Amino acid sequence: MNPNITKRNNLLAQTVIKGLASRNMTGYYAADKEEALKTALGLIAEGSTVTMGGGMSVHEIGLVKALKEGNYNFIDRDEMEDKRAAMLAAYDADVFLASVNAMTQDGVLVNIDGNANRVSAIAQGPKKVVFIVGMNKVCNDVDGAMKRARNVAAPINTQRFGINTPCTKTGTCMNCKSPETICCQFLITRYSRHKDRIHVILVDDVLGF
């Protein structure tokens, strides 16, 4: 990472962390993927039941690999035939892993979902939610975060999965009502009623989409 970008990210992360604290959420800053992995594992007790709702950032720091190789009960829906059972297991998990589609400088989290299993588990159910967030996803405000989620994250994900939506072809949100749209549910997390439930690890790297 360019040292000038790192300096900016470090300063911005402190603002984001203060914003998260004001919203009853806990933020951390990791200088690289290795530090992010160490921080994440420090939040997950051995023997915990852990699952996730899809998130490239979680994979990119090596967290999924570490959980599979460690003393954890990691529920991998990609390896289960009964996908619904895997999704439902998330609501009773000790730890749910995710990233965000975007977030604001003052700590508001923005996520869009198609099946809603990810956003519903973020909102309620798992005892702890741990987000892995590259600094590339931090936006000025909710409006900017929504625009990023719809015009950057969503088109890339539809292209990645080969989904037939207008944004797959145009690369930008068309505000569609396509049968295959992944923009079905919008979750804006502005406050956590339950202290010590939501943890956000900010990483000085470009992670996810």
C-alpha positions as CSV (number, residue, x, y, z in Angstrom):
1,M,0.0,0.0,0.0
2,N,1.3,3.5,-0.9
3,P,2.5,5.2,2.3
4,N,0.5,8.3,1.6
5,I,-2.7,6.2,1.3
6,T,-1.8,4.3,4.5
7,K,-1.4,7.6,6.4
8,R,-4.8,8.8,5.1
9,N,-6.4,5.4,5.9
10,N,-4.9,5.4,9.4
11,L,-6.3,8.8,10.2
12,L,-9.7,8.1,8.6
13,A,-10.0,4.8,10.5
14,Q,-9.7,6.6,13.8
15,T,-12.7,8.7,12.8
16,V,-14.6,5.6,11.8
17,I,-13.8,3.8,15.0
18,K,-15.0,6.8,17.1
19,G,-18.2,6.8,15.0
20,L,-18.7,3.1,15.7
21,A,-18.2,3.6,19.4
22,S,-20.9,6.3,19.4
23,R,-23.2,3.7,17.9
24,N,-22.4,1.0,20.5
25,M,-20.2,-0.9,18.1
26,T,-16.5,-1.7,18.4
27,G,-14.0,-0.8,15.7
28,Y,-10.4,-1.9,15.2
29,Y,-7.7,-0.9,12.7
30,A,-5.4,-3.5,11.1
31,A,-2.3,-2.4,9.1
32,D,-2.5,-5.4,6.8
33,K,-4.3,-8.7,6.2
34,E,-2.2,-10.6,8.7
35,E,-3.0,-8.2,11.5
36,A,-6.7,-8.3,10.5
37,L,-6.6,-12.1,10.8
38,K,-5.0,-12.0,14.2
39,T,-7.5,-9.4,15.5
40,A,-10.4,-11.5,14.1
41,L,-9.2,-14.7,15.8
42,G,-8.8,-12.8,19.0
43,L,-12.6,-12.2,18.9
44,I,-13.5,-15.8,18.3
45,A,-13.2,-18.2,21.2
46,E,-12.0,-21.7,20.4
47,G,-14.9,-24.2,20.2
48,S,-17.3,-21.5,19.0
49,T,-19.8,-22.2,16.3
50,V,-19.0,-19.8,13.4
51,T,-20.7,-19.2,10.1
52,M,-20.9,-16.5,7.5
53,G,-23.2,-15.1,4.8
54,G,-20.7,-14.8,2.0
55,G,-18.0,-12.3,2.0
56,M,-14.8,-12.2,-0.1
57,S,-13.0,-10.1,2.5
58,V,-13.3,-12.8,5.1
59,H,-11.7,-15.2,2.7
60,E,-9.0,-12.7,1.5
61,I,-7.5,-12.3,5.0
62,G,-7.3,-16.1,5.4
63,L,-9.9,-16.3,8.2
64,V,-12.0,-19.1,6.7
65,K,-8.9,-21.2,6.2
66,A,-7.8,-20.6,9.8
67,L,-11.2,-21.5,11.2
68,K,-11.4,-24.7,9.2
69,E,-7.9,-25.7,10.4
70,G,-8.4,-24.6,14.0
71,N,-10.5,-25.8,16.9
72,Y,-13.8,-24.2,15.8
73,N,-17.2,-25.5,14.6
74,F,-17.2,-23.7,11.2
75,I,-20.5,-24.2,9.3
76,D,-19.6,-23.8,5.6
77,R,-22.8,-23.5,3.6
78,D,-20.9,-24.1,0.4
79,E,-20.0,-27.6,1.6
80,M,-23.5,-28.4,2.8
81,E,-26.2,-30.0,0.6
82,D,-29.0,-28.4,2.7
83,K,-28.3,-24.7,2.1
84,R,-31.4,-23.7,4.0
85,A,-30.3,-25.6,7.1
86,A,-26.9,-23.9,6.8
87,M,-28.5,-20.4,6.6
88,L,-30.8,-21.1,9.5
89,A,-27.9,-22.3,11.6
90,A,-26.5,-18.8,11.4
91,Y,-29.2,-17.4,13.7
92,D,-28.0,-19.5,16.7
93,A,-24.3,-19.2,15.9
94,D,-21.8,-17.8,18.4
95,V,-20.1,-15.7,15.7
96,F,-21.4,-14.6,12.3
97,L,-18.8,-13.3,9.8
98,A,-19.4,-10.8,7.1
99,S,-18.2,-7.7,5.3
100,V,-20.2,-4.6,4.3
101,N,-21.1,-3.4,0.9
102,A,-20.2,0.1,2.2
103,M,-20.0,2.1,5.4
104,T,-19.8,5.7,6.4
105,Q,-17.1,7.7,8.0
106,D,-19.3,8.0,11.1
107,G,-19.9,4.3,11.5
108,V,-23.1,3.5,9.7
109,L,-23.1,0.1,8.0
110,V,-24.9,-0.5,4.6
111,N,-25.7,-3.9,3.2
112,I,-27.8,-5.1,0.3
113,D,-29.0,-8.7,0.0
114,G,-30.9,-11.0,-2.4
115,N,-32.0,-13.9,-0.1
116,A,-31.8,-11.8,3.0
117,N,-30.1,-14.5,5.0
118,R,-27.0,-12.3,5.4
119,V,-28.7,-9.0,6.4
120,S,-31.2,-10.8,8.7
121,A,-28.4,-12.5,10.6
122,I,-26.6,-9.2,10.9
123,A,-29.7,-7.6,12.3
124,Q,-30.6,-10.3,14.8
125,G,-29.7,-13.8,15.9
126,P,-25.9,-14.6,16.2
127,K,-24.4,-13.6,19.5
128,K,-21.5,-11.8,17.8
129,V,-21.0,-10.3,14.4
130,V,-17.5,-9.7,13.1
131,F,-17.1,-7.6,9.9
132,I,-13.9,-7.5,7.8
133,V,-13.9,-4.2,6.0
134,G,-11.3,-2.9,3.5
135,M,-10.8,0.9,3.7
136,N,-11.9,1.0,0.1
137,K,-15.5,0.6,1.3
138,V,-15.6,3.7,3.6
139,C,-17.8,6.5,2.1
140,N,-18.6,10.1,3.2
141,D,-22.2,9.5,4.2
142,V,-25.2,7.1,3.9
143,D,-26.1,8.5,0.4
144,G,-22.6,7.8,-0.8
145,A,-22.6,4.3,0.8
146,M,-25.9,3.4,-0.8
147,K,-24.6,4.5,-4.2
148,R,-21.4,2.4,-3.7
149,A,-23.4,-0.6,-2.6
150,R,-25.8,-0.4,-5.6
151,N,-23.4,0.8,-8.3
152,V,-20.1,-0.9,-7.4
153,A,-20.8,-4.0,-5.1
154,A,-24.0,-5.2,-6.7
155,P,-23.0,-5.2,-10.4
156,I,-19.7,-6.9,-9.6
157,N,-21.5,-9.6,-7.6
158,T,-24.1,-10.2,-10.3
159,Q,-21.3,-10.5,-12.9
160,R,-19.3,-12.8,-10.5
161,F,-22.3,-15.2,-10.1
162,G,-23.5,-14.9,-13.7
163,I,-26.9,-13.5,-12.7
164,N,-29.1,-12.1,-15.4
165,T,-29.8,-8.6,-14.3
166,P,-29.5,-5.3,-16.2
167,C,-26.5,-4.2,-14.0
168,T,-24.6,-7.3,-15.2
169,K,-24.7,-5.9,-18.7
170,T,-24.4,-2.2,-17.9
171,G,-22.1,-2.3,-14.9
172,T,-24.3,0.1,-12.9
173,C,-27.6,-0.1,-11.0
174,M,-30.7,0.3,-13.2
175,N,-33.1,0.2,-10.2
176,C,-34.5,-3.0,-11.7
177,K,-37.3,-5.4,-10.6
178,S,-35.6,-8.3,-12.4
179,P,-36.7,-11.7,-11.1
180,E,-33.0,-12.4,-10.3
181,T,-32.2,-9.0,-8.7
182,I,-29.9,-9.2,-5.7
183,C,-31.1,-5.8,-4.4
184,C,-34.1,-7.2,-2.5
185,Q,-33.3,-6.1,1.0
186,F,-31.5,-3.0,2.2
187,L,-30.1,-3.0,5.8
188,I,-28.7,0.2,7.3
189,T,-27.2,-0.5,10.7
190,R,-26.9,2.9,12.5
191,Y,-26.8,1.6,16.1
192,S,-26.4,-1.7,18.0
193,R,-28.7,-2.1,21.0
194,H,-26.6,-4.9,22.3
195,K,-23.1,-3.9,23.5
196,D,-20.2,-6.1,22.4
197,R,-22.2,-7.7,19.6
198,I,-21.0,-5.9,16.5
199,H,-17.2,-5.7,15.8
200,V,-15.7,-4.0,12.7
201,I,-12.1,-4.7,11.7
202,L,-11.0,-2.0,9.3
203,V,-8.1,-3.1,7.1
204,D,-5.5,-0.9,5.3
205,D,-6.1,-2.8,2.0
206,V,-8.5,-3.1,-0.9
207,L,-10.7,-6.0,0.1
208,G,-13.9,-7.3,-1.5
209,F,-16.1,-5.4,-3.9
